[in-house]
């Protein structure tokens, strides 16, 4: 146990490090940790100063630092200083996620999603911290570079360390309402163009809300191994139809643009062949409830006169 181990600090303060804090999941997790106790303190790292300036949570219990997890010196400078040595847990959310971009830039996928994970693990070993790593269903039976790099990241995190039998991996599906999710573009296309786009009518995805994932991560941050929240899947086509109904868009066209490279019809959440999405379809009522919650989380309260979300209004 290192001298900087947070378990030896002798203080009521609980300190946490969040990488990728300015993303949708980082914002939700920050809210949850701060609300949990007035003794909780957070250092948050991201590499986009504009997103840090726009960070919606203003608190003297949160310190935002510019840093890049794929650069060891940058990460260490951002994460450590004389008064903040040692964290109970490091929530590693930072990742390169845009699958088509990563296919064209494989070096960035490796740097962010593999080298970055190892750098965080090395930092955690030095500081005596547990690593809580957010992964994806794309890591199961991967067919694209994003999935492969997330799978390697999982294996690094699950390997025994000097302090823990293993760290923690959270594996989940598509986060509805996040900056990179289908919802912002779907709402814009339905309202502006009366049109929606699909790649395959039978395609399904696991869907979950950021606030539900954040709560699951926090509730299980002392666990080891792979942790999977309760999720069900739905066809993308059904998601479009439910969203249009809630927005009051009754007439629209659906354009099939064809399946893209590296895209599956159904994802799996475990290696078990019975975990496929086609076997875990949620009801129409469940989907409607989930989409309603998503729209409200995006600030769309009057569903019949929805404001069109822009990048500036998304976390």
Secondary structure as UniProt FT lines:
FT   TURN            3..4
FT   HELIX           6..8
FT   STRAND          14..19
FT   TURN            20..22
FT   HELIX           24..36
FT   TURN            38..39
FT   STRAND          40..46
FT   HELIX           49..53
FT   TURN            60..61
FT   STRAND          62..66
FT   TURN            69..70
FT   HELIX           72..79
FT   TURN            82..83
FT   STRAND          89..92
FT   HELIX           99..104
FT   HELIX           106..110
FT   HELIX           111..115
FT   HELIX           116..127
FT   STRAND          130..134
FT   HELIX           137..139
FT   TURN            140..141
FT   HELIX           145..158
FT   STRAND          168..170
FT   STRAND          174..176
FT   TURN            179..180
FT   HELIX           182..188
FT   HELIX           189..193
FT   STRAND          195..198
FT   TURN            201..202
FT   STRAND          204..209
FT   HELIX           210..219
FT   TURN            220..222
FT   STRAND          225..227
FT   STRAND          232..235
FT   HELIX           236..247
FT   STRAND          253..256
FT   TURN            261..262
FT   HELIX           273..275
FT   HELIX           277..279
FT   HELIX           284..297
FT   TURN            298..299
FT   HELIX           303..305
FT   HELIX           311..313
//
